[in-house]
Amino acid sequence: MNSFETLEIVIDRRNHTSKEGIFAAGDVTDVIEKQVIIAAGEGAKALLGVDEYLNRKRGT
């Protein structure tokens, strides 16, 4: 889940980490841009990823 070289959490395009059901967003991730507006957008992406994950778990 962590990139030990940079101490950042590695995420995919939907903000999933390598651990099932765990999502991350903002400055703790490996996203290159470290700006407030980018972090806010990443938070929205993470929320969409969580919604998608929960819907899959529920079978909807």
C-alpha atoms as one frame of an Amber mdcrd trajectory, in Angstrom:
protein
   0.000   0.000   0.000   2.865   2.414   0.712   5.697   3.456  -1.497   8.429
   3.150   1.124  10.781   5.421  -0.804   8.427   8.411  -0.604   6.103   7.361
   2.248   3.132   7.968  -0.049   0.139   5.674  -0.497  -0.031   4.210  -3.994
  -3.515   4.434  -5.543  -5.151   3.466  -8.821  -7.394   5.668 -10.974 -10.325
   5.175  -8.556  -8.213   5.834  -5.462  -8.140   2.164  -4.416  -5.062   1.112
  -2.492  -3.598  -2.379  -2.662  -5.774  -3.347   0.333  -9.360  -4.318  -0.484
 -11.873  -1.710   0.659  -9.237   0.893   1.541  -9.156   4.165  -0.382  -6.916
   7.231  -0.105  -6.900  10.794  -1.408  -4.947  14.008  -1.099  -1.360  14.698
  -0.144  -0.770  11.234   1.374  -1.071   9.607  -2.060   1.387   9.220  -4.908
  -0.431  11.846  -7.022   2.240  14.224  -8.286   0.329  17.478  -7.838   0.138
  18.552  -4.173  -2.402  21.369  -4.389  -5.633  21.921  -2.454  -7.819  21.865
  -5.568  -6.226  18.600  -6.725  -6.725  17.060  -3.266 -10.399  18.083  -3.330
 -10.836  16.461  -6.736  -9.052  13.339  -5.521 -11.459  13.210  -2.581 -14.399
  13.263  -4.987 -12.780  10.492  -7.048 -12.250   8.441  -3.901 -15.923   8.839
  -3.007 -16.923   7.560  -6.445 -14.545   4.641  -5.999 -16.051   3.808  -2.596
 -19.570   3.972  -4.051 -18.577   1.668  -6.917 -16.898  -0.752  -4.489 -19.884
  -0.894  -2.121 -22.348  -1.371  -4.981 -20.272  -4.297  -6.272 -20.186  -5.824
  -2.777 -23.977  -5.513  -2.522 -24.444  -6.895  -6.027 -26.226  -3.840  -7.414
